Each structure stands twice: as C-alpha cells, then as structure tokens.
Amino acid sequence: MSYFVYLLVTKGKNNKLTSYVGYTNNLVKRVNLHNNSKGAKFTKGRFWKLAYFKKYVSKNLALKEEYKLKTNNNLRSRIKKKFLKNENSSFTSI
C-alpha cells in the first residue's frame, strides 16, 4: 500500500496563505474530506488546494517525512511560494 504526505493551502485574511500538512493512503478522498469540513478540526470551514504531495512505500516513512515537513518552516514557506507562483501564472491571460 502507498502513503502520501501532502501540504494543503488556503488564502486567509489579507490573502495570506495558511498551510496544513498531513498523510494519508488515499489522497483524493482525504482532500475532499478536508474541503467538506470532515477532515482535521483545523481545516474545517475553509477551501483547501493541494500544493504539494509525495508518495511513500510505507506508513513509517510517510510519518517521518510528515513530521519533517510539519517542523521545517523554511521548506513549507518555499512550497507555498512555489504554489503561489504557479497558481498566478496559470491564471494569466495573454
């Protein structure tokens, strides 16, 4: 079975990005649960977008990487900046 570590983002007050990190064995279902206010308490009432995910072959590896991502604010910040850059470029019209 495969496991995923993921980072979700949402725009809060003043268009500041808020992020949430988690792990799951069913990424699509988990993101949908978060967006339907049935995920973690922190994610309720907000619309979340998937900014990053990575697949792992074991739950143990996924949990270790989830912890690293949760505690490494520099890495989370870089992922959020990259997400913003990609999101803005995809909405640019020519």
Beta strands, then each sheet from edge to edge (+ up, - down):
strand 1: 3-11
strand 2: 17-24
strand 3: 49-56
sheet 1: 2+ 1- 3+
end
